[in-house]
Amino acid sequence: MSQFGEKCREARLALGMGLRRFCVENSLDPALISKIERGRIKLPGDEFREKLADALQLTGEDRVSFLDLGHVESGTIPPDLLSDERAVELLPAVMRSIRSEQVGDETIDKLMEIIKRS
């Protein structure tokens, strides 16, 4: 199961809905949602992921995290980051740092904590 799929399933279950009921009430295809939840399909695009976040009633940080996870698993960069010149300027350096063997897990964990607090 993918992380995105796990989050999708967790959010649906938190609403107290089975797969079929959730899909009927939100005009979604149960087979597609099942495949997404089990990580058996390439994730659909931004528009679909937004619709899914709406159906799951995700708001605030939960919604942003869910959509960001969708971008990570799709191998894409969120549009809001692409429109931010400073973020675009910093992304290559961040990616190089993560790939570098000189940056240990402890350093990456500290960086993640700083980012989460900002």
C-alpha positions as CSV (number, residue, x, y, z in Angstrom):
1,M,0.0,0.0,0.0
2,S,1.3,3.5,-0.8
3,Q,1.4,6.2,1.8
4,F,-1.1,8.2,-0.2
5,G,-3.4,5.2,-0.4
6,E,-3.0,4.6,3.4
7,K,-3.9,8.3,4.1
8,C,-6.9,8.0,1.8
9,R,-8.2,4.9,3.4
10,E,-7.6,6.3,7.0
11,A,-9.5,9.5,6.1
12,R,-12.4,7.6,4.6
13,L,-12.6,5.3,7.6
14,A,-12.5,8.3,9.9
15,L,-15.6,9.5,8.2
16,G,-17.2,6.2,9.1
17,M,-17.8,5.2,5.5
18,G,-17.3,2.0,3.7
19,L,-15.8,2.1,0.2
20,R,-19.0,1.8,-1.7
21,R,-21.0,4.3,0.3
22,F,-18.1,6.8,0.1
23,C,-17.9,6.4,-3.6
24,V,-21.7,6.6,-4.2
25,E,-22.0,9.8,-2.1
26,N,-19.1,11.5,-3.9
27,S,-19.7,10.2,-7.4
28,L,-16.4,8.3,-7.4
29,D,-15.5,4.9,-9.0
30,P,-15.2,2.3,-6.2
31,A,-12.7,0.2,-8.3
32,L,-10.5,3.3,-8.8
33,I,-10.6,4.3,-5.2
34,S,-9.8,0.7,-4.1
35,K,-6.8,0.6,-6.4
36,I,-5.6,4.0,-5.1
37,E,-6.0,2.9,-1.5
38,R,-4.0,-0.3,-2.2
39,G,-1.3,1.5,-4.2
40,R,-2.1,-0.5,-7.3
41,I,-2.5,2.4,-9.8
42,K,-0.7,5.5,-10.8
43,L,-2.3,8.4,-9.1
44,P,-4.6,10.6,-11.2
45,G,-3.8,14.3,-11.6
46,D,-4.1,17.3,-9.4
47,E,-7.8,17.9,-10.2
48,F,-8.8,14.4,-9.1
49,R,-6.7,14.6,-6.0
50,E,-8.3,17.9,-5.1
51,K,-11.8,16.3,-5.6
52,L,-10.7,13.4,-3.4
53,A,-9.5,15.7,-0.7
54,D,-12.9,17.5,-0.8
55,A,-14.7,14.1,-0.6
56,L,-12.6,13.1,2.4
57,Q,-13.4,16.5,4.0
58,L,-9.7,17.3,4.5
59,T,-8.9,20.8,5.6
60,G,-5.9,22.8,6.7
61,E,-2.6,21.0,7.2
62,D,-4.2,17.6,6.7
63,R,-5.3,18.6,3.2
64,V,-2.0,20.2,2.3
65,S,-0.1,17.1,3.6
66,F,-2.4,14.8,1.7
67,L,-2.0,16.7,-1.6
68,D,1.7,17.0,-1.1
69,L,1.9,13.3,-0.6
70,G,0.1,12.8,-3.9
71,H,2.7,15.0,-5.6
72,V,5.5,13.0,-4.0
73,E,4.1,9.7,-5.2
74,S,3.3,11.1,-8.6
75,G,6.9,12.5,-9.0
76,T,5.7,16.0,-9.4
77,I,6.3,19.3,-7.7
78,P,3.3,21.1,-6.2
79,P,2.2,24.1,-8.4
80,D,2.4,26.5,-5.4
81,L,6.1,25.7,-5.1
82,L,6.7,26.1,-8.8
83,S,5.2,29.6,-8.7
84,D,7.4,30.6,-5.8
85,E,10.7,31.9,-7.3
86,R,12.6,31.4,-4.0
87,A,11.4,27.8,-3.6
88,V,12.3,27.0,-7.2
89,E,15.8,28.5,-6.6
90,L,16.3,26.4,-3.4
91,L,14.8,23.0,-4.6
92,P,17.9,21.9,-6.5
93,A,20.1,22.5,-3.5
94,V,17.7,20.7,-1.2
95,M,17.6,17.7,-3.6
96,R,21.4,17.6,-3.9
97,S,21.7,17.7,-0.1
98,I,19.3,14.9,0.4
99,R,21.2,12.8,-2.2
100,S,24.6,13.6,-0.8
101,E,26.2,10.9,1.4
102,Q,27.7,13.8,3.4
103,V,24.4,14.6,4.8
104,G,23.4,12.0,7.4
105,D,19.9,11.0,8.5
106,E,20.2,12.9,11.7
107,T,20.9,16.2,9.8
108,I,17.9,15.5,7.5
109,D,15.7,14.8,10.5
110,K,16.7,18.1,12.1
111,L,16.1,19.9,8.9
112,M,12.6,18.3,8.7
113,E,11.8,19.4,12.2
114,I,12.8,23.0,11.4
115,I,10.7,23.0,8.3
116,K,7.7,21.5,10.2
117,R,8.0,24.3,12.8
118,S,8.1,27.1,10.3
